[in-house]
Amino acid sequence: MSSDTKFHVHHDAPEVIGRRERLGVRLLIVADGSFVFGMIFTYFYLRNLNANNGWIPKGGHHFSAASGWMSIYPLLLAAIVFKIAQRNPKTVGNLTVISLLAYAYGFYYQIHQIANMPFIVKDTGAFEGSYASTWVLMAGANVFHYFLAAFIALGIVIRARRADVDPALEKWRMRTAASWFTWIAISGVAVALTTSFI
């Protein structure tokens, strides 16, 4: 096993590689954005439709509006800390640890919310109404965002400590990761704002 941690990946210029990687992440953001805004449209459509009191049935339960905001604070904290870390390449590894911990906590918190939902019918295990179904779908999107962001942050922390990477390529990769972290923070705010309308 080699102990050389210097990357020898591409023969193209780092700027060319960086632009390709960033384009790929931007396309992922567009795809994810269409999914998130599709969920938001569904939430408001079903809320306004409310056929036969199907949104929240009589005697049904729901989360408070604040619970949606509590689940996205780690997304905001991590994105802000990572933006600060980008300014000084020497602090990227240490400050990204804070982002990683925020994403890990957010992942745990969102899973905890899903596990303790008040709107599951105890006898059948079904959801009480359309509110419950759309809420779970949005919470699932947050779980996906937290998991992927934690994985990326972990990769940045490990690479900052162990690898010797071309500074130009590393600058592009930090900007690419920041694009994803910023997008999921915006997505989280959009979801929290949506679930504030019960």
Secondary structure by P-SEA (a helix, b strand, c coil): cccccccccccccaaaaaaaaaaaaaaaaaaaaaaaaaaaaaaaaaaaaccccccccccbbbbccaaaaaacaaaaaaaaaaaaaaacccaaaaaaaaaaaaaaaaaaaaaaaaaacccccccccccccaaaaaaaaaaaaaaaaaaaaaaaaaaaaaaaccccccaaaaaaaaaaaaaaaaaaaaaaaaaaaaaccc
